[in-house]
Amino acid sequence: MRSRHMSGRALGGFAAFLLLARVCAAADMSVTLDASDPSRGRTHSELKIAAQPGPLTLVTAKWMPGEHSPSGPVDLMIGLEIRANGQRLSWTRDPLDMHAIRLVVPAGADHVEVSLDSALQTEEGYSEGASSTEQLAFISWNERLLFPQGIDAEKYTVAASLRIPALWNMASGAESKVLADGTVQFEELSLARLIDSPVQAGRYMKIIDVPGAAPRPDLRHRVALAADSAAALAVPGDFAAGYGRMVAEAGALFGSRMYRHYTWLLTLSDHVAIYGLEHHESSDNRREEFALLEDDRRSDAAALLGHEYVHSWNAKYRRPAGLLSPDYQKPMDGTLLWVYEGLTEYWGDVLTTRAGLLTPELYRETIASYAGTFSIQPGSRWRPMADTAVASQVTFDAPAAWESSRRGADYYDAADFLWLDVDAKLRSMSRGKLSLDDFALRFYAGESGAPALKPYVEQEVYDTLNAVAPCDWRSFMRRHLDSTGSVALLGALENAGWTLEYTAGKNAWLEFARKRHHTVDRRWSIGLVLDEKGAVEDVIADRPAGVAGVAPGMKVIAVGGRKYSDDMLDAAIADAQKTKQPIELLVENGEFYRAIPVPYFDGPRYPHLKRIEGKPDYLTAILAPRAR
């Protein structure tokens, strides 16, 4: 999708009307979405849905690919009217399914007309999270539509148009034209493709063309930036070249491009939900307003864009059969999220490093922080990684309190070590001639061009690995998935030529996370994770602070008799190593206060990776650029 000032010749008024009428008549549904005043935090949709007389159930998109939970927009609906034959129809909600609305289409009607008002602003969530400010808006179609229950979204066609504020620009993975009245008319798409093509719009936008590469160097790649200020759009002179290297590295890895073109939609704001969400020909990436103005923040953004880009192959093209939901109503089975997300997490960081957008040193610090977390968290001792994937629909919304004891959706990070182990095994078995790259070339093989969907089951993963190098891959990988503890995980590091160590020197990735998330992570020393004001977010139950009685929900207000600060806490940790006296914490717990002595004397402690002398360094080989 081109931005509005680059959209080509606008159609004349009458010709535009005829085109819109002809497109809408051919489609199963038409939608006109008015997002021309996003500052009000709402949109208005006018839908025309083909129907037959008799009972009709309309639904919202409940199970969204990539969100891994029933996160449909029930709470975003703030107005609804349904009409047919010029008459307003009554409707009722299904008492057992909040996403379904029942009505009866009157005799003689061949369609229903729906007026739907939807909110743009909520506090939490992915595509249903906050998505607009005075200066920008991100439009997710799945939040603005109703459609008939039971349809096949891949075959059900939609003619869509959109109104955004005058003088704003926009970008999307879908092709479009700007009509004479400023309305944006999109190409006719299936419902699945429309929902998979969100729209980014804003007053301050920049479209950056990215160099293409083999295979299909002719395909268009872009990064579309939308921000709350012009200043936030500044990027280094080599920005496009860096993402061109990512495009080249992805081509070398997968050997295909399963899209007609690709656009990273990067929204920069402190007032929208921060996350990344995959689509086939684009991705919804969100970071803080000035995330591109500093090296470490650019690296973090690049890792996000790398992850979502890999999803174009690993999620949108190849998707576990259990994650298919033809009308967005069928519950999804997250059993294979360790492939869908875990392998994407692995390749996303590897490609970003191969492209030079993330340094090998910072990659190793990131991996060290993950390994260190899993090596001490109590949750790993009772709950296997496979269960965190199966339970993802509830773990995403779980609170931070006791996460270390419960485990969150950490199949993302834990699977990094599973796939690193597979990669190291292939390299070891073949003396460096084979790697996980060879698996990628086979598993994602296809004809470059138009988006396609090729589902798979778990056995196909093992079969493809066996075609690369015979081995009992199921047993090898299920050891990571089904076992508890960190033996397999730390063993993967060692098989790649590295080991986990703890030193007093701070971890560079954790220091960046501290600045970005305003957290103080001292889980490896006293066993606490706090916010910048001293509120306890999590406790490692069997580390000294947890044993002494500190718990989530408390707030540390003083350390050693002085007002809490992270510097004061660090000074107390260092001092206790010398004096061998417990660290005195004054904590607030609701209306109550008490002093808690924490007997910790080992000083500052942070995770890092260390080379194992005499073992092949497969990790460095994995991160080395491949594209020529």
C-alpha positions as CSV (number, residue, x, y, z in Angstrom):
1,M,0.0,0.0,0.0
2,R,1.3,3.4,-0.9
3,S,0.9,6.5,1.4
4,R,-1.8,8.8,0.2
5,H,0.5,11.4,-1.3
6,M,2.1,8.6,-3.4
7,S,-1.1,6.7,-4.4
8,G,-1.2,7.5,-8.0
9,R,-3.9,9.2,-10.1
10,A,-7.2,9.7,-8.2
11,L,-10.4,8.6,-10.0
12,G,-13.0,11.1,-11.1
13,G,-16.1,11.3,-8.9
14,F,-18.6,9.5,-11.1
15,A,-16.1,6.9,-12.2
16,A,-15.1,6.3,-8.6
17,F,-18.8,5.8,-7.7
18,L,-19.2,3.3,-10.5
19,L,-16.0,1.4,-9.5
20,L,-17.1,1.2,-5.8
21,A,-20.6,0.0,-6.8
22,R,-19.2,-2.6,-9.1
23,V,-16.6,-3.9,-6.6
24,C,-19.2,-4.1,-3.8
25,A,-21.7,-5.9,-5.9
26,A,-19.3,-8.6,-6.7
27,A,-18.2,-9.2,-3.1
28,D,-19.9,-11.2,-0.4
29,M,-19.6,-8.2,1.9
30,S,-18.7,-4.5,1.6
31,V,-17.4,-2.3,4.5
32,T,-16.9,1.4,4.6
33,L,-14.9,2.3,7.7
34,D,-14.9,5.9,8.9
35,A,-11.7,6.6,11.0
36,S,-11.6,10.3,10.1
37,D,-11.5,11.5,13.7
38,P,-9.4,9.1,15.7
39,S,-8.9,11.7,18.4
40,R,-12.4,10.8,19.7
41,G,-11.2,7.2,20.2
42,R,-13.9,5.6,18.0
43,T,-14.7,4.4,14.5
44,H,-17.9,3.8,12.5
45,S,-18.4,0.9,10.1
46,E,-21.1,0.6,7.5
47,L,-21.4,-3.1,6.4
48,K,-23.5,-4.6,3.6
49,I,-23.6,-8.4,4.1
50,A,-25.2,-10.8,1.6
51,A,-27.9,-12.9,3.3
52,Q,-31.0,-15.0,2.7
53,P,-34.3,-14.8,4.5
54,G,-34.4,-16.7,7.8
55,P,-32.2,-17.0,10.9
56,L,-28.7,-15.4,10.6
57,T,-25.9,-15.4,13.2
58,L,-23.3,-12.6,12.8
59,V,-20.0,-13.0,14.7
60,T,-16.9,-11.0,15.6
61,A,-13.4,-12.4,15.0
62,K,-12.8,-14.3,18.3
63,W,-9.7,-16.4,17.8
64,M,-7.1,-14.2,16.0
65,P,-3.9,-15.7,14.5
66,G,-0.9,-14.5,16.5
67,E,-2.8,-13.5,19.6
68,H,-3.1,-17.1,20.9
69,S,-6.3,-16.5,22.9
70,P,-10.0,-15.7,22.4
71,S,-9.2,-11.9,22.3
72,G,-12.1,-10.8,20.1
73,P,-13.5,-7.2,20.2
74,V,-16.6,-7.8,22.3
75,D,-15.7,-4.9,24.7
76,L,-14.9,-2.6,21.8
77,M,-18.5,-2.5,20.4
78,I,-20.2,0.8,21.4
79,G,-23.1,1.0,19.0
80,L,-25.0,-1.4,16.7
81,E,-27.9,-1.2,14.3
82,I,-29.0,-3.8,11.8
83,R,-31.4,-3.1,9.0
84,A,-33.0,-5.0,6.0
85,N,-35.6,-3.9,3.5
86,G,-35.4,-0.4,5.1
87,Q,-36.5,-1.7,8.5
88,R,-34.6,-2.0,11.7
89,L,-34.1,-5.6,12.9
90,S,-34.1,-6.8,16.5
91,W,-31.2,-9.0,17.6
92,T,-30.1,-11.0,20.6
93,R,-26.7,-12.1,21.8
94,D,-26.0,-15.8,22.1
95,P,-26.0,-16.4,25.9
96,L,-23.2,-19.0,25.6
97,D,-21.1,-17.2,23.1
98,M,-20.5,-13.4,23.6
99,H,-19.1,-13.1,20.1
100,A,-22.3,-14.2,18.3
101,I,-25.4,-12.1,17.5
102,R,-28.6,-13.7,16.3
103,L,-31.3,-12.1,14.1
104,V,-33.9,-13.1,11.5
105,V,-33.6,-11.8,7.9
106,P,-37.1,-10.8,6.6
107,A,-38.7,-12.2,3.5
108,G,-37.6,-10.6,0.3
109,A,-34.2,-9.4,1.6
110,D,-31.0,-10.4,0.0
111,H,-28.7,-8.6,2.4
112,V,-28.5,-6.9,5.7
113,E,-27.0,-3.5,6.5
114,V,-25.0,-3.1,9.7
115,S,-24.0,0.2,11.4
116,L,-21.3,-0.6,13.9
117,D,-19.5,1.9,16.2
118,S,-16.3,0.6,17.8
119,A,-13.8,2.0,20.3
120,L,-10.2,2.6,19.4
121,Q,-9.0,2.9,23.0
122,T,-8.7,0.2,25.7
123,E,-6.1,-0.3,28.3
124,E,-4.8,-3.8,27.6
125,G,-4.5,-6.3,24.8
126,Y,-3.0,-6.8,21.4
127,S,-5.1,-5.6,18.4
128,E,-7.8,-4.6,20.9
129,G,-5.4,-2.5,22.9
130,A,-5.0,1.3,22.6
131,S,-4.3,2.1,19.0
132,S,-4.7,5.9,18.4
133,T,-3.6,9.3,19.5
134,E,-4.2,12.8,18.2
135,Q,-1.5,12.2,15.6
136,L,-1.9,8.6,14.5
137,A,-4.2,5.6,14.3
138,F,-3.7,1.9,13.7
139,I,-6.7,0.2,12.2
140,S,-7.2,-3.6,12.8
141,W,-10.0,-4.7,10.6
142,N,-10.9,-7.6,12.9
143,E,-12.0,-5.1,15.5
144,R,-14.4,-3.2,13.1
145,L,-16.4,-6.1,11.5
146,L,-19.2,-8.5,11.9
147,F,-19.6,-11.4,9.4
148,P,-21.8,-14.5,9.1
149,Q,-21.0,-17.5,11.3
150,G,-19.6,-20.6,9.6
151,I,-18.1,-18.9,6.5
152,D,-14.6,-19.8,5.2
153,A,-12.7,-16.6,5.6
154,E,-10.2,-17.6,2.9
155,K,-13.1,-17.7,0.3
156,Y,-15.5,-15.1,1.6
157,T,-14.8,-11.8,-0.3
158,V,-14.9,-8.3,1.0
159,A,-14.8,-4.9,-0.7
160,A,-13.4,-2.4,1.8
161,S,-12.9,1.3,1.9
162,L,-11.6,3.7,4.6
163,R,-11.7,7.3,5.5
164,I,-8.9,8.8,7.5
165,P,-8.2,12.5,8.5
166,A,-7.4,14.9,5.7
167,L,-3.6,15.5,5.2
168,W,-2.8,12.2,6.9
169,N,-0.8,9.5,5.1
170,M,-1.2,5.7,5.4
171,A,0.3,2.4,4.7
172,S,-0.9,-1.2,4.6
173,G,0.0,-4.6,3.2
174,A,-3.1,-4.4,0.9
175,E,-3.1,-2.5,-2.4
176,S,-5.4,0.5,-2.7
177,K,-6.4,3.7,-4.6
178,V,-7.4,7.1,-3.2
179,L,-10.7,8.2,-4.7
180,A,-11.7,11.8,-5.5
181,D,-13.4,12.4,-2.2
182,G,-10.3,11.2,-0.2
183,T,-11.7,7.7,0.5
184,V,-9.2,4.9,0.2
185,Q,-10.6,2.0,-1.8
186,F,-8.8,-1.3,-1.2
187,E,-8.4,-4.2,-3.6
188,E,-11.1,-6.9,-3.2
189,L,-9.7,-9.4,-0.8
190,S,-10.9,-12.5,1.1
191,L,-12.0,-11.8,4.6
192,A,-8.9,-13.5,5.9
193,R,-6.6,-11.4,3.7
194,L,-8.4,-8.2,4.7
195,I,-8.1,-9.0,8.4
196,D,-4.4,-9.8,7.7
197,S,-3.9,-6.4,6.2
198,P,-4.2,-3.7,8.9
199,V,-3.8,0.0,8.2
200,Q,-1.4,2.4,9.7
201,A,-2.2,6.1,9.4
202,G,-0.8,9.3,10.8
203,R,0.0,13.0,10.4
204,Y,3.7,12.3,10.8
205,M,4.8,9.4,8.5
206,K,7.8,8.3,6.6
207,I,8.0,5.5,4.1
208,I,11.5,4.0,3.7
209,D,12.2,1.8,0.7
210,V,14.4,-1.2,1.5
211,P,16.6,-2.8,-1.1
212,G,15.4,-6.2,-2.4
213,A,17.5,-9.4,-2.7
214,A,17.4,-12.9,-4.1
215,P,15.2,-14.7,-4.5
216,R,12.8,-12.3,-6.3
217,P,14.9,-9.1,-5.9
218,D,12.1,-7.3,-7.8
219,L,9.6,-7.5,-4.8
220,R,9.0,-4.3,-2.9
221,H,10.1,-4.0,0.8
222,R,9.4,-1.0,2.9
223,V,9.4,0.3,6.5
224,A,6.5,2.6,7.2
225,L,7.0,4.8,10.3
226,A,4.2,6.7,12.0
227,A,4.9,8.7,15.1
228,D,3.4,11.3,17.4
229,S,6.1,13.9,16.3
230,A,8.2,14.6,13.3
231,A,11.3,14.4,15.5
232,A,10.7,10.7,16.2
233,L,11.0,9.8,12.5
234,A,14.7,10.5,12.3
235,V,16.7,7.5,11.4
236,P,20.4,6.9,10.6
237,G,21.6,7.1,7.0
238,D,22.2,3.4,6.8
239,F,18.7,2.4,8.1
240,A,17.4,1.2,4.8
241,A,20.6,-0.7,4.0
242,G,20.4,-2.5,7.3
243,Y,16.9,-3.8,6.6
244,G,18.1,-4.6,3.1
245,R,20.6,-6.9,4.7
246,M,17.8,-8.5,6.7
247,V,15.8,-9.1,3.5
248,A,18.9,-10.6,1.9
249,E,19.6,-12.9,5.0
250,A,16.0,-14.1,5.0
251,G,16.2,-14.9,1.3
252,A,19.4,-16.9,1.9
253,L,17.7,-18.7,4.8
254,F,14.3,-19.6,3.4
255,G,15.0,-19.6,-0.3
256,S,11.5,-18.2,-1.0
257,R,9.4,-15.1,-0.5
258,M,5.8,-16.0,0.2
259,Y,4.5,-12.5,-0.4
260,R,3.9,-10.0,-3.3
261,H,5.6,-7.3,-1.2
262,Y,6.3,-6.7,2.4
263,T,5.9,-3.6,4.7
264,W,7.0,-3.3,8.3
265,L,4.4,-1.0,9.9
266,L,6.3,0.6,12.8
267,T,4.2,2.8,15.1
268,L,6.1,5.1,17.5
269,S,4.1,6.4,20.4
270,D,4.1,6.3,24.2
271,H,0.3,6.1,24.2
272,V,-0.5,2.9,22.3
273,A,-0.3,-0.7,23.3
274,I,3.3,-1.9,22.8
275,Y,3.7,-5.2,21.0
276,G,4.3,-6.9,17.7
277,L,1.8,-8.9,15.6
278,E,2.5,-10.8,12.5
279,H,0.7,-10.6,9.1
280,H,1.6,-12.1,5.8
281,E,2.6,-9.1,3.8
282,S,3.1,-6.7,6.7
283,S,3.5,-6.6,10.4
284,D,2.1,-4.5,13.2
285,N,5.2,-3.3,15.2
286,R,4.9,-0.8,18.1
287,R,7.6,0.9,20.2
288,E,7.9,4.1,22.3
289,E,8.0,7.4,20.5
290,F,11.7,8.0,20.4
291,A,12.7,4.3,20.1
292,L,14.8,4.9,16.9
293,L,16.9,7.8,18.3
294,E,19.3,5.6,20.4
295,D,21.5,2.6,19.4
296,D,20.2,0.2,22.0
297,R,16.5,1.1,21.3
298,R,17.1,0.7,17.6
299,S,18.5,-2.8,18.3
300,D,15.5,-3.7,20.3
301,A,13.2,-2.4,17.5
302,A,15.2,-4.3,14.9
303,A,14.8,-7.6,16.9
304,L,11.0,-7.0,17.0
305,L,10.9,-6.3,13.3
306,G,13.1,-9.4,12.6
307,H,10.8,-11.6,14.7
308,E,7.6,-10.4,12.9
309,Y,9.3,-10.7,9.5
310,V,10.2,-14.3,10.1
311,H,6.5,-14.9,10.9
312,S,5.7,-14.3,7.2
313,W,7.2,-17.8,6.6
314,N,6.9,-19.4,10.0
315,A,3.2,-18.7,11.0
316,K,1.5,-17.2,8.0
317,Y,2.8,-19.6,5.3
318,R,3.6,-22.7,7.4
319,R,1.1,-22.8,10.3
320,P,0.3,-25.6,12.7
321,A,-3.0,-27.3,11.8
322,G,-4.2,-26.8,15.3
323,L,-4.0,-23.0,14.9
324,L,-6.4,-22.9,12.0
325,S,-9.8,-21.3,12.6
326,P,-11.6,-20.8,9.3
327,D,-14.2,-18.4,10.6
328,Y,-12.2,-17.1,13.7
329,Q,-14.5,-19.0,16.0
330,K,-12.9,-22.4,16.4
331,P,-10.7,-22.6,19.5
332,M,-7.0,-22.8,18.6
333,D,-4.6,-25.5,19.9
334,G,-1.3,-24.0,21.0
335,T,0.6,-27.3,21.3
336,L,3.0,-26.3,18.6
337,L,3.7,-22.7,19.6
338,W,7.2,-23.8,20.4
339,V,7.6,-24.0,16.6
340,Y,5.3,-21.1,15.7
341,E,6.8,-18.7,18.2
342,G,9.8,-20.5,19.5
343,L,11.5,-21.0,16.2
344,T,10.5,-17.5,15.1
345,E,12.1,-16.1,18.2
346,Y,15.3,-18.1,17.3
347,W,15.4,-17.0,13.7
348,G,14.3,-13.5,14.4
349,D,17.3,-12.7,16.6
350,V,19.7,-14.7,14.4
351,L,18.7,-12.9,11.2
352,T,18.8,-9.5,13.0
353,T,22.3,-10.3,14.1
354,R,23.4,-11.7,10.7
355,A,22.1,-8.4,9.2
356,G,24.2,-6.4,11.6
357,L,21.2,-4.8,13.3
358,L,22.0,-6.6,16.5
359,T,25.6,-7.2,17.7
360,P,26.8,-10.7,18.5
361,E,27.8,-9.4,21.9
362,L,24.3,-8.0,22.7
363,Y,22.8,-11.3,21.3
364,R,24.9,-13.3,23.8
365,E,23.9,-11.0,26.7
366,T,20.2,-11.5,25.7
367,I,20.6,-15.3,25.6
368,A,22.5,-15.2,28.9
369,S,19.6,-13.3,30.6
370,Y,17.2,-16.0,29.4
371,A,19.4,-18.9,30.5
372,G,20.0,-17.2,33.9
373,T,16.3,-16.8,34.4
374,F,15.4,-20.4,33.6
375,S,18.3,-21.7,35.7
376,I,16.9,-20.2,38.9
377,Q,13.1,-19.9,38.4
378,P,11.1,-22.3,40.6
379,G,8.5,-22.7,37.8
380,S,10.9,-24.6,35.6
381,R,11.2,-27.3,38.3
382,W,7.6,-28.3,38.2
383,R,6.2,-27.1,34.8
384,P,7.6,-28.2,31.5
385,M,8.0,-25.9,28.6
386,A,5.4,-27.8,26.5
387,D,2.7,-26.9,29.0
388,T,3.4,-23.2,28.8
389,A,2.6,-23.4,25.1
390,V,-0.6,-25.4,25.5
391,A,-1.8,-23.0,28.2
392,S,-0.8,-19.8,26.3
393,Q,-4.4,-18.6,26.1
394,V,-4.4,-18.0,29.8
395,T,-0.7,-17.3,30.5
396,F,-0.6,-14.1,28.4
397,D,-3.0,-12.4,30.8
398,A,-1.5,-13.8,34.0
399,P,-0.1,-11.2,36.5
400,A,3.6,-10.6,37.0
401,A,3.3,-11.6,40.6
402,W,4.9,-15.1,41.2
403,E,5.6,-15.4,37.5
404,S,8.9,-17.0,38.3
405,S,7.1,-19.7,40.2
406,R,4.3,-20.1,37.7
407,R,6.1,-19.6,34.4
408,G,4.6,-17.3,31.8
409,A,4.5,-17.6,28.0
410,D,8.2,-18.4,28.1
411,Y,8.1,-21.0,25.3
412,Y,9.3,-18.0,23.3
413,D,12.6,-17.8,25.1
414,A,12.9,-21.4,26.3
415,A,12.5,-22.7,22.7
416,D,15.5,-20.6,21.7
417,F,17.6,-23.2,23.4
418,L,15.7,-26.1,21.9
419,W,16.4,-24.8,18.4
420,L,20.0,-23.8,19.3
421,D,20.5,-27.4,20.4
422,V,19.1,-28.8,17.1
423,D,21.3,-26.4,15.2
424,A,24.4,-27.4,17.1
425,K,23.5,-31.1,16.8
426,L,23.2,-30.8,13.0
427,R,26.5,-29.0,12.8
428,S,28.2,-31.6,15.1
429,M,26.8,-34.6,13.2
430,S,28.0,-33.2,9.8
431,R,31.2,-31.6,11.0
432,G,29.8,-28.2,10.0
433,K,28.4,-29.1,6.6
434,L,24.8,-29.0,7.7
435,S,22.8,-26.8,10.0
436,L,19.2,-25.6,10.8
437,D,19.4,-23.5,7.7
438,D,19.1,-26.7,5.7
439,F,15.9,-27.5,7.6
440,A,14.6,-24.0,6.7
441,L,15.2,-24.5,3.0
442,R,13.2,-27.7,3.0
443,F,10.4,-26.8,5.4
444,Y,9.6,-23.4,3.9
445,A,10.1,-24.4,0.3
446,G,7.5,-22.9,-2.0
447,E,6.9,-20.7,-5.1
448,S,7.6,-17.1,-4.3
449,G,4.9,-14.6,-4.9
450,A,1.2,-14.5,-3.7
451,P,0.6,-15.4,0.0
452,A,-0.2,-19.1,0.6
453,L,-1.0,-21.2,3.6
454,K,0.5,-24.7,4.1
455,P,-0.5,-26.3,7.4
456,Y,1.6,-28.9,9.2
457,V,1.6,-31.3,12.1
458,E,4.3,-32.1,14.6
459,Q,5.6,-35.2,12.9
460,E,6.4,-33.2,9.7
461,V,8.9,-31.2,11.7
462,Y,10.7,-34.4,12.7
463,D,10.4,-35.9,9.2
464,T,12.0,-32.8,7.6
465,L,14.9,-32.9,10.1
466,N,15.4,-36.5,9.3
467,A,15.6,-35.7,5.6
468,V,18.4,-33.3,6.5
469,A,20.2,-35.7,8.9
470,P,18.8,-39.0,10.3
471,C,18.4,-38.9,14.1
472,D,15.7,-39.6,16.7
473,W,14.7,-36.0,16.5
474,R,11.4,-36.5,18.4
475,S,13.2,-37.8,21.5
476,F,15.9,-35.2,21.2
477,M,13.4,-32.3,21.1
478,R,10.8,-33.7,23.5
479,R,13.6,-33.8,26.1
480,H,13.5,-30.0,26.1
481,L,9.7,-29.9,25.9
482,D,8.7,-32.4,28.5
483,S,11.4,-32.3,31.1
484,T,11.6,-30.0,34.1
485,G,14.6,-28.1,35.3
486,S,17.3,-26.5,33.2
487,V,19.6,-29.4,32.4
488,A,18.5,-29.6,28.7
489,L,18.5,-25.9,28.3
490,L,22.0,-25.3,29.7
491,G,23.2,-28.3,27.8
492,A,22.2,-26.6,24.6
493,L,24.5,-23.7,25.4
494,E,27.3,-26.1,26.1
495,N,26.7,-28.0,22.9
496,A,27.0,-24.7,21.1
497,G,30.4,-24.0,22.8
498,W,29.3,-21.7,25.6
499,T,28.4,-21.9,29.3
500,L,26.5,-19.7,31.7
501,E,28.5,-17.8,34.3
502,Y,27.7,-15.1,36.9
503,T,29.8,-12.1,37.6
504,A,29.5,-8.7,39.3
505,G,29.5,-6.9,35.9
506,K,26.1,-5.9,34.8
507,N,24.4,-7.6,31.8
508,A,24.1,-5.1,28.9
509,W,20.7,-6.4,27.8
510,L,19.3,-6.3,31.3
511,E,20.5,-2.7,31.6
512,F,18.6,-1.8,28.5
513,A,15.5,-3.6,29.8
514,R,15.9,-1.6,33.0
515,K,15.8,1.6,31.2
516,R,13.0,0.7,28.9
517,H,10.7,-1.1,31.3
518,H,11.7,0.9,34.5
519,T,12.5,-2.4,36.3
520,V,15.2,-3.3,38.8
521,D,16.1,-7.0,38.2
522,R,18.1,-8.4,41.0
523,R,16.7,-12.0,40.9
524,W,20.2,-13.6,40.7
525,S,21.4,-11.9,43.9
526,I,18.8,-11.2,46.6
527,G,16.0,-12.6,44.4
528,L,13.8,-9.6,43.6
529,V,12.3,-7.9,40.6
530,L,11.1,-4.4,41.5
531,D,9.8,-1.3,39.6
532,E,11.7,1.9,39.9
533,K,9.7,3.0,42.9
534,G,10.4,-0.2,44.9
535,A,7.2,-2.1,44.3
536,V,7.9,-5.8,44.3
537,E,6.8,-7.3,41.0
538,D,8.2,-10.8,41.5
539,V,10.2,-12.8,44.0
540,I,12.4,-15.9,43.4
541,A,10.8,-17.9,46.2
542,D,14.0,-19.7,47.3
543,R,16.4,-16.8,47.0
544,P,17.3,-14.9,50.1
545,A,14.6,-12.1,50.0
546,G,11.9,-14.7,49.3
547,V,13.1,-16.9,52.1
548,A,13.2,-13.9,54.5
549,G,9.5,-13.1,53.7
550,V,9.4,-10.5,50.9
551,A,6.5,-11.2,48.5
552,P,4.9,-9.6,45.4
553,G,2.6,-6.8,46.3
554,M,4.9,-5.4,48.9
555,K,6.9,-2.2,48.4
556,V,10.4,-1.6,49.5
557,I,10.4,1.9,50.9
558,A,13.9,2.0,52.6
559,V,17.2,0.1,52.4
560,G,19.5,0.2,55.4
561,G,17.5,3.0,56.9
562,R,17.6,5.2,53.8
563,K,14.9,5.9,51.2
564,Y,14.7,3.3,48.5
565,S,16.4,3.7,45.2
566,D,18.0,1.2,42.9
567,D,21.4,2.7,43.5
568,M,20.8,2.4,47.3
569,L,19.8,-1.2,46.9
570,D,22.9,-2.0,44.8
571,A,25.1,-0.3,47.4
572,A,23.6,-2.4,50.2
573,I,24.1,-5.6,48.2
574,A,27.8,-4.7,47.7
575,D,28.3,-3.5,51.3
576,A,26.7,-6.7,52.7
577,Q,29.4,-8.7,50.9
578,K,32.0,-6.9,52.9
579,T,30.3,-6.6,56.3
580,K,28.5,-9.9,56.3
581,Q,25.6,-8.2,57.8
582,P,22.0,-8.8,56.5
583,I,20.5,-6.2,54.2
584,E,17.8,-4.3,56.1
585,L,14.6,-3.7,54.0
586,L,11.7,-1.7,55.3
587,V,8.6,-2.9,53.4
588,E,5.1,-1.6,53.1
589,N,2.4,-4.2,52.8
590,G,-1.0,-2.6,52.5
591,E,-1.4,-0.6,55.7
592,F,1.3,-2.4,57.5
593,Y,5.1,-1.8,57.7
594,R,7.9,-4.1,58.8
595,A,11.6,-4.5,58.7
596,I,12.9,-7.6,56.9
597,P,16.6,-8.6,57.3
598,V,17.8,-10.4,54.1
599,P,20.9,-12.5,54.8
600,Y,22.6,-12.2,51.4
601,F,26.4,-11.9,51.3
602,D,27.6,-12.9,47.8
603,G,27.5,-9.4,46.2
604,P,26.3,-8.3,42.8
605,R,25.5,-11.2,40.5
606,Y,24.5,-11.1,36.8
607,P,24.4,-13.7,34.0
608,H,26.7,-13.8,31.1
609,L,28.0,-16.3,28.5
610,K,31.5,-17.7,28.6
611,R,33.3,-19.7,25.9
612,I,34.2,-23.3,26.6
613,E,37.8,-23.7,25.5
614,G,38.4,-26.7,23.3
615,K,34.8,-27.0,22.1
616,P,33.6,-25.9,18.6
617,D,32.0,-22.5,18.7
618,Y,28.8,-23.2,16.8
619,L,27.0,-20.1,18.2
620,T,29.4,-17.7,16.5
621,A,29.0,-19.7,13.3
622,I,25.2,-19.5,13.5
623,L,25.3,-15.7,13.9
624,A,27.7,-15.2,10.9
625,P,26.2,-13.5,7.8
626,R,25.3,-15.8,4.9
627,A,24.0,-13.5,2.2
628,R,26.4,-12.5,-0.5
